Amino acid sequence: MKGDLKIKKVFLSIIVLVACVVLAPKMAISQTGNNRHIPILMYHHIVEEGEKTDKIRVTKERFKGDMEYLIKKGYTTISFKELIKYKEGKGKLPKKPIIITFDDGYKDNYEYAYPILKENNMKAAIFVIGSRIGKTNFNNDPKYNYFSWDEAKEMYNSGLIEIQPHSYNLHYYKESKSHGNGVLKRKREDKSAYYARIKKDGIQVIQIIKDKLGSESYVYAYPYGKYNRVTEKILKELNIKVTLTTRNRYANISKDLYGLKRINVTSYKKLEDLLY
């Protein structure tokens, strides 16, 4: 009888546990043991209605709708500085935190995204390619126009926008005689030469952001999300506290803040389908 009673108790416990998992409300931070996850949204281009949209381009109206959706669902935008302080035990996170990021530093981030963020008092981080700030028609392509340092300064001074590095001049998808594939090692490149090249670029972009904006660099978004142990070591030496990839998942912040995943926001999926 006692044995049957124990079996019944175990069976009931399993049923209760399953019910809790199935019926539990979806949270912005999910917790399993000590694992914690937070959504980091990744945008690139914000374009006018009627322009071409794809996996890195969404319209201004879509972006505005995304921000309205986040507000409606009770999300609170936080900065990376706040996330770092939380990990250092110096602050708390809101109930439903979310981080908004933009890669590359396009002019449309300033023209279209920034006014919407400012109107709603929402925070974001923009990762700039230092050598391209202020350039227009980069590589003779009208899609690649970048905001100026004055515009970056305006956004930074608002207290809402973090301007952080996306390399100084390593944002190239394919290797050539003049550059590698993002921060990756070039073929036949000596290990010491590779180390020196990546570190020099990191120092350069950190310094120009400091000189132009008075801002410290503590987050680094890898070009195309590609990285390795060497680049992580270099960035830690440069006092970078967070590194970001382009892997399409929630960021696991349970251990440290290196190699964090992000959710790429495309024109093909609604934001509500990307958040769980």
Secondary structure, DSSP 8 states (H G I E B T S, - for coil): -HHHHHHHHHHHHHHHHHHHHHHS---SSEEETTEEEE-EEEE-EEE-TTS---SSEEEHHHHHHHHHHHHHTT-EE--HHHHHHHHTTS----SSEEEEEEEE-BHHIIIIIHHHHHHTT--EEEEE-GGGTT--SGGG-TT--B--HHHHHHHHHTTSEEEEES-SS---SS--SS--STTS--TT--HHHHHHHHHHHHHHHHHHHHHHH-----EEE-GGG---HHHHHHHHHTT--EEEEEEES-EE-SS-SSSEEEEE--SSS-HHHH--
